[in-house]
Structure formats: C-alpha cells, structure tokens
Amino acid sequence: MTDVEGASAPGYDTEPMPAKIPWLPATLQPGARPEPCRRCGRKALIPWTLRRDDRSKQVLRTWVCTECQTTEERPEPE
C-alpha cells in the first residue's frame, strides 16, 4: 500500500474541500448565468438572495458558488 499522506496532485489545493452546506445551492439551475468564482476559479457563482442593510438601507445580493459554496455580497441596484 502506498503512503499518500502529504501527496497532492499538481494544480490542486492541499486542503480538502469541506462538506457542502445543505441550505446553500449545490447545483446550477437551468438557465443560470454563472460567473467565475474568486476562490475556486470555476464558473459557478450565481445570485442567490437579497437583503437590505439595516444601517445604510442599501440593497445587497448574496452570491454563492455552487462548487465551493463561498458567498459574497454585492450592492444591487434598486
């Protein structure tokens, strides 16, 4: 048996991907227009939810990557 501890394939992060969060989208929906994810580089970043910031009253959209499930908030035009 081969010792694989510390071995990694070229081009891949050495840290394992965490388990997917069940309430975040895990697949691209038909008709989605994904953008490249800043974290994993895959074209899987999609708009998800809207919220209004309590202090500034600005509308923010949460975007989520369906591959690595990273989230980011961006201002949304009203």
N, C-alpha and C positions, 0 to 999 in steps of 0.2 A: 504494500500500500504506500502511496506517495504522500509525503508531508506537504500540505497545501497552506499551512499557516504562514501568513505574510506574503503569499503569492498573489499577484494581481495581473490581470490582462492589460496590455497597453491601451491607453485611452479611457480607462475606467477609473472612477474614484475608488479609493481603498476602503472607504466606509460603506457598509451595507445600506441598502435603501430601507428606510423604516416602513413599518406596516402602514397600509392605507387607512386613512381616517374615514369611517363609514358615512359621515354626513357630508363629505365633500365629493364632488363628481369624480368618478374614476374612469369614465369613458367619454369620448367625444360624441356629442349628439349629431344626428343627421342634419346637415345644413349649417353646422357651426363653422365659423371663420376664425380658427385659432391663430395666435401669434406665437413667435418663438419665446420660450421660457428663458429668463436670465440665469436660472440656476442649472437646469439640466440641458438646455440648448434645443430641446425637442419642440416642434411646432404643436403645442398642446395647451397654451394659455388661453382661457376663454373667460368672457364676462360672466359673473355669477350673481351677486346680489347688490342691491342699492341700499344705502343708508344716508341719513343726514347727520352731519357733525353737530353735536349739541352746542358747542361754543361758536363756531363760525357760521353755522347754518348752511354750509356748503354740502352739495350732494356728492357722495363718493361711491364709486363702484368697486366692489371686491372682484378681482380676477383670480382665478385658480388654475394651476397646471394639473391636467388630468393624469399626468405621468408621475411627477414627484410631489404633487399636492402643495407646492409652495403657493402662498397667497400674497397679493399686493393690492393696495388701494390706490385708485387714481381718481382725480376730480372728474366729474361728469357734468356736461352742460345741462342746464335746466330746461 
